[in-house]
Structure formats: C-alpha cells, structure tokens
Amino acid sequence: MSNAKRNEAERLHVGVAYRPDGVLLITLAGYLDAGTFDVAEKVLEKALDEGHCRMIVNMSKLTYMSSAGVGVLLAAINRARSLGGEIALLKPTPAVADVFALIGMSKFCKFADTMEQAEGIFRAHPS
Amino acid sequence: MSVERKRLVVPRSVHCLAKLRSDVRRFLRLHPMRWRDESRVVLAVDEAVSNIIIHNNEKSGLPPIEVELRRVDGAVEAIIRDTGSKFNPRKKWPPRLTRDRKHLGLYIISKAADEVRYRFIAEGYNELTLVKHTKKR
C-alpha cells in the first residue's frame, strides 16, 4: 500500500458492533470521499452478504462526505430494503446532513438524532 | 475592487483530496463566512476535482489539475483547469435515489455552487468556474 493510500485509510475509520437485538451498528469516523469510500463499501456489502439487513450507521464522527460516500450509502439502503430491512442513519454531523439535504435524501432516508430513535425505527419495522 | 487569489496544484490522485479540501478551507477562513457557504464551496471543489480524477484520467502522463481560488467582492470563485475530455457540468436532473449512483457529483456541484460556468478551450483545456455568493443579494 502506498503512503498516500495508507494515509487515506487512516482518515476513515469503520467500526462494526453486533448488538443483541440483531441490528448491526456500523460507525463511520473521518472522511468518506472518493479516496476512502471503498473501505466503507466493503464493510457494508459484507454485512449485507451475511444477511444483516437491519443496520444503524453512526455518522456522528463523520466530518466530511462527498457523492462517493452518498453513493455507497444509497446502494446499501436500497439493497437492505430489497431484503426487507432498513438502515438508520444516526446523528449525521451538520456538514454531512447538508449533503443529504442538497441531494434531497432527507425524506428518502431514515434519520435519527439519538440511539433510542434509531432503535425505534426497527421496533416500528421488525424484520 | 480587491481580489485575493490562491493557486493550488493537485496531483491526479483521489488520495490527495483531503489535502485539497484542507487548502481550500484555509483560504476561505482568511475571511470568515457562513459555515454552510464554506462547506459547500469545499464540497463543490472536491466533487469537481474528484470527477476529473475518476473520469478524465484515461491518458497517463496528464499534468496535474490546477485550482485557482479567488475572492472578489461578495463572492468566492473556484476555477478548475485540466487537460482532458470535454464534459457537460450542467446536468442538473435530480438523482433517482432508488436506482443509480451516477452523476451525483455533478448534481451536488449544481446545488452547492450558485453559478457554474464551463469552457472547453481550444488548446484542449477544460475550465470550470464555480461561484459562491457570500453576501446575500
């Protein structure tokens, strides 16, 4: 891996936690752009391949997102829904929320300001 | 009318985007502006340069991308110059969120910038100008 690529990988951190209720918690921190989106894409695709179609994506530490990141999330949301699931987007930072608003995703996606709200999305739509 | 300028030279690699955003932000913060305006200028420049790197990199040995930032009275301009294929930055259709991921970047540029101007210069240069008005008109 080149130094530049290694630096970029360090700028996006992806955490995965398996919750007792079966909802997968994925945490994105750092930048989600054209240089890092593939890291998040692999994690989300792997989770969906394993049958995890109910996920909470914690975006509270994601400081920047471009269209590359939006594309990854859109693909994952559409695939999760096709499997009867849902992806809740937890607490996007103001800069990231502004990107969602620019594209008109505010009504398309399920957003939550708190973990309790995110959990409520899955109580309302059990698999 | 005073004009402040900064010229950035960006290697054609997606792994240089974080530094580009940092440099653009540093220029914008010389004169504080609304965070949303700053955020949208950074986003529009990042999208434009990403688009060039991803879609206009078919020939090896192309020179780096040039980004010129200008602060003019009541506005910030980002002029992005590169050598490569002609493209149409004015595709403004809303993306079909349930179907595809194509053209999201161009759509974001059209929404994040207040004006988008494009010239294909005879010598084979693309010049894309993004304008953000920083004063309410």
Chai-1 contact restraints between the chains, C-beta under 6 A:
chainA,res_idxA,chainB,res_idxB,connection_type,confidence,min_distance_angstrom,max_distance_angstrom,comment,restraint_id
A,A4,B,H15,contact,1.0,0.0,6.0,A-B,restraint_1
A,K5,B,H15,contact,1.0,0.0,6.0,A-B,restraint_2
A,E8,B,H15,contact,1.0,0.0,6.0,A-B,restraint_3
A,R11,B,A18,contact,1.0,0.0,6.0,A-B,restraint_4
A,Y31,B,A18,contact,1.0,0.0,6.0,A-B,restraint_5
A,D33,B,L17,contact,1.0,0.0,6.0,A-B,restraint_6
A,A34,B,V14,contact,1.0,0.0,6.0,A-B,restraint_7
A,A34,B,S50,contact,1.0,0.0,6.0,A-B,restraint_8
A,G35,B,V14,contact,1.0,0.0,6.0,A-B,restraint_9
A,G35,B,H15,contact,1.0,0.0,6.0,A-B,restraint_10
A,G35,B,L17,contact,1.0,0.0,6.0,A-B,restraint_11
A,S66,B,D46,contact,1.0,0.0,6.0,A-B,restraint_12
A,S66,B,E47,contact,1.0,0.0,6.0,A-B,restraint_13
A,S67,B,E47,contact,1.0,0.0,6.0,A-B,restraint_14
A,S67,B,L104,contact,1.0,0.0,6.0,A-B,restraint_15
A,S67,B,G105,contact,1.0,0.0,6.0,A-B,restraint_16
A,S67,B,I108,contact,1.0,0.0,6.0,A-B,restraint_17
A,V70,B,L104,contact,1.0,0.0,6.0,A-B,restraint_18
A,G71,B,R101,contact,1.0,0.0,6.0,A-B,restraint_19
A,G71,B,L104,contact,1.0,0.0,6.0,A-B,restraint_20
A,L74,B,R101,contact,1.0,0.0,6.0,A-B,restraint_21
A,N78,B,T98,contact,1.0,0.0,6.0,A-B,restraint_22
A,A95,B,S39,contact,1.0,0.0,6.0,A-B,restraint_23
A,D98,B,S39,contact,1.0,0.0,6.0,A-B,restraint_24
A,L102,B,I108,contact,1.0,0.0,6.0,A-B,restraint_25
A,L102,B,K111,contact,1.0,0.0,6.0,A-B,restraint_26
A,G104,B,P94,contact,1.0,0.0,6.0,A-B,restraint_27
A,F108,B,L97,contact,1.0,0.0,6.0,A-B,restraint_28
